[in-house]
């Protein structure tokens, strides 16, 4: 017979706190993720130290360093929480009868270009679910994914690891799936002066002579393109910063400003607004539209259903676009 006496002293919340501390190595960050005060996390750590008879963390100049005993516990904790997930997660998911509420953070292009292409398929299979979307806002989005406030995030991720460090580097515990790749092009209004026959060649110098519309990506004013130009001691002349691509294209249609945008979006929106698409005369790496989710959601059957729907429908869209 299993002896339960020693387990009655152990609080599962303490183990959750220890797991997050091992991920963050910082009391403040742990408190934020667990929606606790710093003093509550410190008290939890004191109880853990007493029960496990080990200091668990040693203070260093930048945060805390786990002891060897704490590091030994990490794989055990991961296995424990995985088994608890198996215990509490439903064993089946029926999309047609589900009323699940899924929360997603999306880069704004997804609303215009991709979401309308497969939204009907999702609600055909699951007519009573709710999709609750918000704008991608880094680095806060990853934190919300980790603590369960969000189910999914979709962002355009740079494809070169070196460049990715400049723009989007997901933390430990966040899983991802590449959905498709895209390049960049330029968009201008139909009667833009650079389209006159007597104008010189459309090249890098001509591009940099123009005034530009810049779409902010979260908190960033700069794109990878701007970092690449800066390496050559060059820069774009930004006339106006906006928060989303839909605002940007409407401004583009009514000004002589140039908008640089992902190619799928540029081609689709140009057809609707009678704009002209030009090649981007600067070589930059492609971007990868990427789906992100928390490792803790991996075995949730409802989460898995929507994840697979997004991945399969997006691939269908990508295949169709490349056949045109």
KENU-211578 format. One line per 3 residues: number of its first residue (from 1); their letters; for each residue x, y, z of N, C-alpha, C, O. Coordinates in steps of 0.1 Angstrom, whole numbers. Example, Ala and Ser with C-alpha at 12.3 -4.5 7.8 and 13.67 -1.06 7.14 Angstrom:
1 = as = 132/-57/78/123/-45/78/132/-33/78/142/-33/85 | 128/-22/71/137/-11/71/129/0/79/134/11/80;
// end
This chain:
1 = xxx = 8/-12/0/0/0/0/9/12/0/19/13/7 | 5/22/-8/13/35/-9/12/43/4/1/46/8 | 23/47/9/23/56/21/21/70/17/30/76/9;
4 = xxx = 10/76/21/7/90/17/11/101/26/10/112/23 | 16/97/38/19/107/49/28/118/44/26/129/47 | 39/114/37/49/124/33/44/133/22/49/145/21;
7 = xxx = 34/129/15/29/137/4/19/148/9/17/158/2 | 14/146/21/4/156/26/11/169/29/4/179/30 | 24/169/31/32/181/34/35/189/21/39/201/21;
10 = xxx = 34/182/9/39/188/-3/27/195/-11/17/189/-13 | 30/208/-14/20/216/-21/24/216/-35/35/220/-39 | 14/212/-44/17/212/-58/21/226/-63/29/227/-73;
13 = xxx = 15/236/-58/18/250/-62/32/253/-60/38/261/-67 | 39/247/-50/53/249/-47/61/243/-59/71/249/-63 | 57/232/-64/64/226/-75/63/234/-88/72/235/-96;
16 = xxx = 51/239/-90/48/248/-101/58/260/-100/64/264/-110 | 59/266/-88/67/277/-85/82/274/-88/89/282/-94 | 86/262/-84/100/258/-86/103/256/-101/113/260/-106;
19 = xxx = 93/250/-108/95/248/-122/97/262/-130/106/263/-138 | 89/272/-126/90/285/-133/103/292/-129/109/298/-137 | 106/290/-116/119/296/-111/131/290/-119/140/297/-123;
22 = xxx = 130/277/-122/141/271/-130/141/276/-144/152/277/-150 | 130/279/-149/129/285/-163/134/299/-163/141/303/-172 | 130/307/-153/133/322/-153/146/325/-146/153/335/-150;
25 = xxx = 149/318/-135/161/321/-127/160/336/-122/170/343/-121 | 148/340/-119/145/354/-115/132/354/-108/122/350/-113 | 132/359/-95/120/360/-87/110/369/-93/98/366/-93;
28 = xxx = 114/381/-98/105/391/-103/97/385/-115/85/386/-116 | 104/379/-125/98/373/-137/89/361/-133/78/360/-139 | 93/353/-123/85/342/-119/72/347/-113/61/342/-115;
31 = xxx = 73/358/-104/61/363/-98/51/368/-109/39/367/-108 | 57/375/-119/48/380/-130/41/369/-137/29/370/-140 | 48/358/-140/42/347/-148/31/340/-139/21/335/-145;
34 = xxx = 33/339/-126/24/332/-118/13/341/-112/5/336/-104 | 14/354/-115/4/364/-109/5/364/-94/-5/364/-87 | 17/363/-89/20/364/-75/28/376/-71/34/382/-80;
37 = xxx = 29/380/-59/38/390/-54/52/384/-53/54/372/-52 | 62/393/-54/76/388/-52/78/382/-38/85/372/-37 | 71/387/-28/73/382/-15/67/368/-14/72/359/-7;
40 = xxx = 56/365/-21/50/352/-21/59/342/-28/60/331/-23 | 65/346/-39/75/337/-45/87/334/-36/91/323/-35 | 92/344/-29/103/343/-20/99/333/-8/107/325/-4;
43 = xxx = 87/334/-3/82/325/7/81/311/2/85/302/9 | 76/309/-10/75/296/-16/89/290/-17/91/278/-15 | 99/298/-22/113/293/-23/118/289/-10/125/279/-9;
46 = xxx = 115/297/1/120/293/14/114/280/19/121/271/25 | 101/277/16/95/265/19/101/253/11/103/242/17 | 104/255/-1/110/245/-10/124/242/-4/128/230/-4;
49 = xxx = 131/252/-1/145/249/5/144/241/17/153/232/19 | 134/243/26/133/236/38/129/221/35/134/212/41 | 119/220/26/114/206/24/124/198/16/124/185/18;
52 = xxx = 132/204/7/141/196/-2/155/196/4/164/190/-1 | 157/204/15/170/204/22/181/208/12/192/202/12 | 179/218/5/189/223/-5/186/238/-8/174/242/-8;
55 = xxx = 196/246/-10/194/261/-12/187/263/-26/181/273/-28 | 188/253/-35/182/254/-48/187/264/-58/189/262/-70 | 188/277/-53/193/288/-61/204/296/-53/203/298/-41;
58 = xxx = 214/300/-61/224/309/-55/224/322/-62/224/322/-74 | 224/333/-54/223/346/-60/236/349/-68/247/347/-62 | 235/354/-80/247/359/-88/244/373/-92/233/379/-89;
61 = xxx = 253/379/-99/252/393/-103/239/396/-111/233/407/-110 | 235/387/-120/223/389/-128/213/378/-126/212/368/-134 | 206/378/-115/196/369/-112/200/358/-102/207/361/-92;
64 = xxx = 197/345/-105/200/334/-96/205/322/-105/201/321/-116 | 213/314/-99/219/303/-105/214/290/-98/216/289/-86 | 208/280/-105/203/268/-99/215/260/-94/225/259/-100;
67 = xxx = 212/253/-82/222/244/-77/222/231/-85/212/229/-92 | 232/223/-84/231/209/-90/219/202/-87/213/195/-95 | 215/202/-74/202/195/-70/190/201/-77/182/193/-81;
70 = xxx = 189/214/-79/178/220/-86/177/215/-100/167/212/-106 | 189/215/-107/190/211/-121/186/196/-122/180/192/-132 | 189/188/-112/185/174/-113/170/172/-112/165/163/-118;
73 = xxx = 164/182/-105/149/181/-104/141/185/-116/130/181/-118 | 148/192/-125/140/198/-137/134/187/-146/122/188/-148 | 142/177/-150/135/167/-159/124/159/-151/114/155/-157;
76 = xxx = 126/157/-138/116/150/-130/103/159/-130/92/153/-131 | 104/172/-128/93/181/-128/86/181/-142/73/180/-142 | 94/181/-152/88/181/-166/80/168/-168/69/169/-173;
79 = xxx = 85/157/-164/78/144/-165/65/144/-156/55/139/-161 | 66/149/-144/55/150/-135/44/158/-141/32/154/-141 | 47/170/-146/36/179/-151/30/173/-164/18/174/-167;
82 = xxx = 38/166/-172/33/159/-184/23/148/-180/13/147/-186 | 26/141/-169/17/130/-165/5/136/-159/-6/130/-160 | 6/147/-152/-6/154/-146/-15/159/-158/-27/158/-157;
85 = xxx = -9/164/-168/-16/168/-180/-24/156/-186/-36/157/-189 | -18/144/-187/-24/133/-192/-36/129/-183/-46/124/-187 | -35/132/-170/-45/128/-160/-57/138/-161/-69/133/-160;
88 = xxx = -55/151/-163/-66/160/-162/-71/164/-176/-83/169/-177 | -64/162/-187/-68/166/-200/-79/157/-205/-77/145/-204 | -90/162/-211/-100/153/-216/-95/143/-226/-85/146/-233;
91 = xxx = -101/131/-226/-96/120/-235/-102/121/-249/-98/113/-258 | -111/130/-251/-117/132/-265/-120/146/-267/-122/154/-257 | -122/150/-280/-126/164/-283/-135/163/-295/-131/157/-306;
94 = xxx = -147/168/-294/-157/167/-305/-159/182/-310/-166/189/-303 | -153/186/-321/-154/199/-325/-168/204/-327/-171/216/-324 | -177/196/-333/-190/200/-336/-198/205/-324/-207/213/-325;
97 = xxx = -195/198/-312/-203/202/-300/-195/210/-290/-200/214/-280 | -183/214/-294/-175/222/-285/-178/236/-284/-182/242/-294 | -177/242/-272/-178/257/-271/-166/263/-266/-166/273/-258;
100 = xxx = -154/257/-269/-141/262/-264/-139/276/-269/-144/281/-279 | -132/283/-261/-128/297/-263/-113/298/-265/-105/296/-256 | -108/300/-278/-94/300/-281/-89/314/-282/-96/322/-289;
103 = xxx = -78/317/-276/-73/331/-277/-60/330/-285/-51/322/-283 | -59/340/-294/-48/340/-304/-42/354/-305/-50/364/-305 | -29/355/-307/-22/368/-310/-17/367/-324/-10/358/-327;
106 = xxx = -21/377/-333/-18/376/-347/-11/388/-352/-15/399/-348 | -1/387/-360/4/398/-367/-6/403/-377/-14/394/-382 | -8/416/-379/-20/421/-385/-22/416/-399/-34/416/-404;
109 = xxx = -12/413/-407/-14/407/-421/-23/395/-421/-30/392/-430 | -22/387/-410/-30/375/-409/-45/377/-411/-52/370/-417 | -49/389/-405/-64/392/-405/-68/394/-420/-79/390/-424;
112 = xxx = -60/401/-428/-64/405/-441/-62/393/-451/-70/391/-460 | -50/387/-450/-46/378/-461/-50/363/-458/-55/356/-467 | -47/358/-446/-48/344/-444/-61/339/-437/-67/330/-441;
115 = xxx = -64/346/-426/-76/342/-418/-89/340/-426/-96/331/-424 | -92/350/-435/-104/348/-443/-104/336/-452/-115/331/-456 | -92/330/-455/-91/319/-464/-96/306/-457/-100/297/-464;
118 = xxx = -94/305/-444/-97/292/-438/-107/294/-426/-109/284/-419 | -112/305/-423/-120/307/-411/-133/299/-413/-139/294/-403 | -139/299/-425/-151/291/-427/-150/276/-424/-159/270/-419;
121 = xxx = -138/271/-428/-135/257/-426/-135/254/-411/-141/244/-406 | -129/263/-403/-129/261/-388/-143/261/-382/-146/252/-374 | -151/271/-386/-164/271/-380/-174/261/-386/-185/259/-380;
124 = xxx = -171/256/-398/-179/245/-403/-178/233/-394/-187/226/-391 | -165/230/-390/-163/218/-381/-167/221/-367/-171/212/-360 | -165/233/-362/-168/237/-348/-176/250/-348/-170/260/-345;
127 = xxx = -189/249/-350/-197/261/-352/-199/269/-339/-203/281/-340 | -196/263/-327/-199/270/-315/-187/275/-307/-188/280/-296 | -175/273/-313/-163/278/-306/-162/293/-308/-169/299/-316;
130 = xxx = -153/299/-300/-151/313/-301/-136/315/-303/-127/310/-296 | -132/323/-313/-119/327/-316/-117/342/-311/-123/351/-316 | -109/343/-301/-106/356/-295/-92/361/-299/-82/356/-293;
133 = xxx = -92/371/-308/-79/375/-313/-74/388/-308/-82/397/-305 | -61/390/-308/-55/403/-304/-43/405/-312/-38/395/-319 | -37/417/-313/-25/420/-320/-13/414/-313/-12/413/-301;
136 = xxx = -4/409/-321/9/404/-316/16/416/-310/18/426/-316 | 21/414/-298/28/425/-291/40/418/-283/38/413/-272 | 52/418/-289/63/412/-283/70/421/-274/70/433/-276;
139 = xxx = 77/416/-263/78/402/-260/67/397/-251/67/385/-247 | 57/405/-249/46/401/-240/38/389/-245/33/381/-237 | 38/387/-258/30/376/-264/36/363/-259/28/354/-255;
142 = xxx = 49/361/-260/55/348/-255/52/346/-240/49/334/-237 | 52/356/-232/49/355/-218/35/350/-216/32/341/-208 | 26/356/-224/12/351/-223/10/337/-228/1/330/-223;
145 = xxx = 17/333/-238/16/319/-243/21/310/-232/15/299/-229 | 32/313/-225/38/305/-215/29/303/-203/28/292/-197 | 22/314/-199/13/313/-187/-1/310/-190/-10/310/-181;
148 = xxx = -4/306/-202/-18/301/-206/-28/312/-209/-39/309/-211 | -24/325/-209/-33/335/-213/-37/335/-228/-47/340/-232 | -28/329/-236/-30/328/-250/-28/313/-254/-20/306/-248;
151 = xxx = -36/309/-264/-34/295/-270/-24/295/-281/-16/285/-282 | -25/305/-290/-16/305/-302/-11/319/-305/-17/329/-301 | 0/320/-312/5/332/-318/9/329/-332/15/319/-335;
154 = xxx = 7/339/-341/12/337/-355/20/350/-358/15/361/-357 | 32/348/-362/41/360/-365/50/356/-377/52/345/-380 | 55/367/-384/64/365/-395/78/365/-389/84/375/-385;
157 = xxx = 85/353/-390/98/351/-383/109/351/-394/107/345/-405 | 120/357/-391/131/357/-400/137/343/-401/138/336/-391 | 142/339/-413/146/326/-415/161/323/-412/165/311/-411;
160 = xxx = 169/333/-411/183/331/-407/184/333/-392/180/343/-387 | 191/323/-385/192/324/-371/198/337/-366/194/342/-356 | 209/342/-373/215/354/-369/205/366/-369/205/374/-360;
163 = xxx = 197/366/-380/188/377/-381/176/375/-371/171/385/-366 | 173/363/-368/162/360/-359/165/366/-345/155/370/-338 | 177/366/-341/181/372/-328/178/387/-328/175/392/-317;
166 = xxx = 178/393/-339/175/408/-340/160/410/-339/155/421/-335 | 152/401/-343/137/403/-344/128/394/-336/119/400/-330 | 131/382/-335/121/373/-329/128/360/-324/131/351/-332;
169 = xxx = 131/359/-311/137/347/-306/129/341/-295/129/345/-284 | 121/330/-298/112/325/-288/119/319/-276/130/313/-278 | 114/320/-264/120/315/-252/118/300/-251/110/294/-258;
172 = xxx = 125/294/-241/123/280/-238/109/277/-234/102/285/-227 | 103/266/-239/89/262/-235/79/266/-246/67/263/-244 | 84/273/-256/75/277/-267/78/269/-279/90/269/-284;
175 = xxx = 68/262/-284/70/253/-296/65/261/-308/58/271/-307 | 70/257/-320/66/264/-332/65/255/-344/71/244/-344 | 57/259/-354/56/252/-367/56/263/-378/48/272/-378;
178 = xxx = 65/261/-387/66/270/-399/54/267/-408/51/256/-411 | 46/278/-412/34/277/-420/38/279/-435/33/271/-443 | 45/289/-438/49/292/-452/60/303/-452/61/310/-442;
181 = xxx = 66/304/-463/77/314/-464/72/325/-474/64/323/-483 | 78/337/-472/74/348/-481/86/358/-483/95/357/-475 | 85/366/-493/95/376/-496/89/389/-494/78/391/-489;
184 = xxx = 96/400/-498/91/414/-497/90/420/-511/99/418/-519 | 81/429/-513/80/437/-525/75/451/-521/72/454/-509 | 76/460/-530/72/474/-528/58/477/-535/55/471/-545;
187 = xxx = 51/486/-528/38/490/-534/37/505/-535/41/512/-526 | 32/510/-546/31/524/-549/17/526/-555/11/517/-561 | 12/539/-555/0/542/-562/2/541/-577/13/542/-582;
190 = xxx = -9/540/-584/-9/537/-598/-2/548/-606/5/546/-616 | -4/561/-602/2/572/-609/14/578/-602/17/590/-604 | 21/570/-595/33/575/-588/43/580/-598/45/574/-608;
193 = xxx = 50/591/-595/60/597/-604/71/587/-608/76/588/-619 | 75/577/-600/85/568/-604/81/559/-615/90/552/-621 | 68/558/-618/64/549/-629/64/556/-643/61/549/-653;
196 = xxx = 67/569/-643/67/575/-656/79/570/-665/89/566/-659 | 77/569/-678/86/563/-686/100/570/-687/110/564/-689 | 100/583/-684/112/590/-685/120/589/-672/131/594/-671;
199 = xxx = 115/582/-662/122/580/-649/133/570/-651/132/561/-659 | 144/571/-643/155/562/-644/151/548/-638/140/546/-633 | 161/539/-639/158/525/-634/154/525/-620/159/532/-611;
202 = xxx = 145/516/-617/141/513/-603/152/504/-596/152/492/-599 | 160/510/-588/171/503/-582/172/507/-567/164/515/-562 | 183/503/-560/184/506/-546/185/521/-544/178/526/-535;
205 = xxx = 192/528/-552/194/543/-550/180/550/-552/177/559/-544 | 173/546/-562/160/552/-564/151/549/-553/143/557/-548 | 151/536/-548/143/532/-536/146/541/-524/137/545/-517;
208 = xxx = 159/543/-522/163/551/-510/160/566/-511/160/573/-501 | 158/570/-523/155/585/-525/140/588/-522/136/599/-520 | 132/577/-521/118/579/-518/115/581/-504/124/578/-495;
211 = xxx = 103/586/-500/99/586/-487/90/574/-484/83/569/-493 | 90/569/-472/85/555/-470/75/555/-459/75/564/-450 | 66/545/-460/56/542/-449/62/530/-441/65/520/-447;
214 = xxx = 63/532/-428/69/521/-420/58/515/-410/52/523/-403 | 56/502/-411/47/496/-402/54/491/-390/64/483/-391 | 50/495/-378/57/490/-366/54/476/-364/42/471/-366;
217 = xxx = 64/468/-359/62/454/-355/63/453/-340/74/453/-335 | 52/453/-333/52/453/-319/58/466/-314/52/477/-317 | 69/465/-306/75/477/-301/86/483/-310/92/493/-307;
220 = xxx = 89/476/-321/100/479/-330/97/489/-341/87/488/-348 | 105/499/-342/104/509/-353/112/503/-365/109/508/-377 | 121/494/-363/130/490/-374/126/475/-378/122/467/-370;
223 = xxx = 128/473/-391/127/459/-396/141/454/-398/151/461/-397 | 141/441/-402/154/435/-406/160/443/-417/172/445/-418 | 152/447/-427/157/455/-438/165/467/-433/175/470/-439;
226 = xxx = 160/474/-423/167/486/-418/180/482/-411/190/490/-412 | 181/470/-405/194/466/-399/204/463/-410/215/466/-409 | 199/457/-421/208/454/-432/213/466/-439/225/467/-442;
229 = xxx = 204/476/-440/208/489/-446/218/496/-437/228/502/-441 | 216/495/-424/225/502/-414/239/496/-415/249/503/-413 | 240/483/-418/253/477/-419/261/483/-431/273/482/-431;
232 = xxx = 254/489/-440/260/495/-452/260/510/-450/263/518/-460 | 257/515/-438/256/529/-435/246/536/-444/247/548/-448 | 235/529/-446/223/535/-454/211/534/-445/210/527/-435;
235 = xxx = 201/542/-449/188/542/-442/177/546/-451/179/553/-461 | 165/543/-447/153/548/-454/148/561/-448/150/563/-436 | 142/569/-456/136/581/-452/121/578/-448/113/578/-457;
238 = xxx = 118/576/-436/105/573/-431/96/585/-430/99/594/-422 | 85/586/-438/76/597/-437/66/596/-426/63/605/-419 | 61/583/-424/51/581/-414/52/567/-409/54/557/-416;
241 = xxx = 50/566/-396/49/552/-389/35/549/-386/27/558/-382 | 31/537/-389/17/533/-386/17/520/-379/27/513/-378 | 6/516/-374/5/504/-365/2/491/-373/4/480/-367;
244 = xxx = -4/493/-385/-8/480/-392/-7/482/-407/-7/494/-412 | -7/471/-414/-6/472/-429/-18/477/-436/-17/483/-447 | -30/475/-430/-42/480/-437/-42/495/-437/-46/501/-447;
247 = xxx = -38/501/-426/-36/516/-426/-26/520/-436/-27/530/-443 | -15/513/-437/-4/516/-446/-8/516/-460/-4/525/-468 | -15/506/-465/-19/506/-479/-29/517/-483/-28/522/-494;
250 = xxx = -37/521/-473/-46/532/-476/-39/545/-478/-42/553/-486 | -29/547/-470/-20/558/-471/-12/558/-484/-11/568/-491 | -8/546/-487/0/544/-500/-8/548/-512/-3/553/-522;
253 = xxx = -21/544/-512/-30/547/-523/-32/562/-525/-37/566/-536 | -29/570/-515/-33/584/-516/-21/593/-514/-23/605/-512 | -9/588/-515/3/596/-514/14/591/-523/12/581/-531;
256 = xxx = 25/597/-524/37/593/-532/46/585/-523/58/583/-527 | 42/580/-511/51/573/-503/51/558/-508/42/553/-514 | 62/552/-505/65/538/-509/62/529/-496/67/532/-486;
259 = xxx = 55/518/-498/53/508/-488/60/495/-492/58/490/-503 | 68/490/-483/75/477/-484/67/467/-476/64/469/-464 | 62/456/-482/53/447/-475/56/433/-480/62/431/-491;
262 = xxx = 52/423/-472/53/409/-476/46/407/-490/35/413/-492 | 52/398/-498/47/397/-512/33/392/-513/25/397/-522 | 29/382/-506/15/377/-507/5/388/-504/-5/390/-512;
265 = xxx = 7/396/-494/-1/407/-491/-1/418/-501/-11/423/-506 | 12/421/-506/13/432/-516/5/428/-528/-1/437/-534 | 6/416/-533/0/412/-546/-16/412/-544/-23/416/-553;
268 = xxx = -20/407/-533/-35/406/-531/-41/420/-529/-51/423/-535 | -35/429/-521/-40/442/-518/-39/451/-530/-47/460/-532 | -28/449/-538/-27/458/-550/-38/456/-560/-43/465/-566;
271 = xxx = -43/444/-561/-54/441/-570/-67/447/-566/-75/452/-574 | -68/448/-553/-81/454/-547/-81/469/-548/-91/475/-550 | -69/475/-546/-68/490/-544/-62/497/-557/-59/508/-556;
274 = xxx = -60/489/-567/-54/494/-580/-41/501/-577/-38/512/-582 | -32/493/-570/-18/498/-567/-9/490/-576/-13/480/-583 | 3/494/-577/14/488/-585/24/482/-576/29/488/-567;
277 = xxx = 28/469/-579/38/462/-571/51/463/-579/52/460/-591 | 62/466/-571/75/467/-577/84/457/-569/81/455/-557 | 95/452/-575/104/444/-567/111/452/-556/114/464/-558;
280 = xxx = 115/446/-545/123/453/-535/137/452/-540/143/441/-542 | 144/464/-544/157/463/-550/169/462/-540/180/466/-542 | 166/455/-529/176/452/-518/174/438/-514/163/433/-511;
283 = xxx = 185/430/-514/184/416/-510/182/414/-495/191/418/-488 | 171/408/-491/170/405/-477/165/390/-476/158/385/-485 | 167/383/-465/162/370/-463/147/369/-463/140/379/-461;
286 = xxx = 142/357/-467/128/355/-466/123/355/-452/130/354/-442 | 109/356/-450/103/355/-437/95/342/-437/91/337/-447 | 93/337/-425/85/325/-424/73/328/-414/75/330/-402;
289 = xxx = 61/327/-420/49/328/-411/49/316/-402/49/304/-407 | 49/318/-389/52/307/-379/41/307/-369/37/318/-363 | 36/295/-366/26/293/-355/34/290/-342/42/281/-342;
292 = xxx = 30/296/-331/37/294/-318/26/290/-308/15/294/-309 | 30/281/-299/22/277/-288/30/272/-276/42/269/-278 | 24/271/-265/32/266/-253/33/251/-253/24/244/-257;
295 = xxx = 45/247/-248/47/232/-247/37/226/-238/34/214/-239 | 31/233/-228/22/228/-219/8/225/-226/0/217/-220 | 6/230/-238/-6/228/-245/-5/216/-255/-15/213/-262;
298 = xxx = 6/210/-256/9/201/-266/-1/189/-266/-5/184/-277 | -5/184/-255/-14/172/-255/-29/175/-254/-37/166/-254 | -32/188/-253/-46/192/-252/-53/189/-265/-49/194/-276;
301 = xxx = -63/180/-266/-69/176/-278/-76/187/-286/-75/187/-298 | -83/196/-279/-89/207/-286/-79/216/-292/-80/221/-303 | -68/219/-284/-57/227/-289/-51/221/-301/-48/227/-311;
304 = xxx = -49/207/-301/-43/200/-312/-52/201/-324/-46/202/-335 | -65/200/-322/-74/200/-334/-73/214/-341/-71/214/-353 | -73/225/-334/-72/238/-340/-59/240/-346/-57/246/-357;
307 = xxx = -48/235/-339/-35/237/-344/-33/230/-358/-28/235/-367 | -38/218/-359/-37/210/-371/-46/216/-382/-42/216/-394 | -57/222/-379/-66/229/-389/-58/241/-394/-58/243/-407;
310 = xxx = -52/249/-386/-44/261/-391/-33/256/-400/-31/262/-411 | -26/246/-396/-14/242/-403/-18/236/-417/-12/240/-427 | -28/228/-417/-33/222/-430/-39/232/-439/-36/232/-451;
313 = xxx = -47/241/-434/-54/250/-443/-44/261/-448/-45/265/-459 | -34/264/-440/-24/274/-444/-16/268/-456/-13/275/-465 | -13/255/-454/-5/248/-465/-13/248/-478/-7/249/-489;
316 = xxx = -26/246/-477/-35/246/-488/-34/259/-495/-33/260/-508 | -35/270/-487/-34/284/-493/-21/286/-500/-20/291/-511 | -10/282/-493/3/284/-499/5/276/-512/10/281/-522;
319 = xxx = 0/264/-513/1/256/-525/-7/262/-536/-3/263/-548 | -19/267/-533/-28/274/-543/-21/286/-548/-21/289/-561 | -15/294/-540/-8/307/-544/3/304/-553/6/311/-563;
322 = xxx = 11/293/-550/23/291/-558/19/284/-572/28/282/-580 | 7/280/-574/3/274/-587/-2/285/-596/-3/282/-608 | -4/297/-591/-9/308/-600/2/313/-609/0/322/-617;
// end
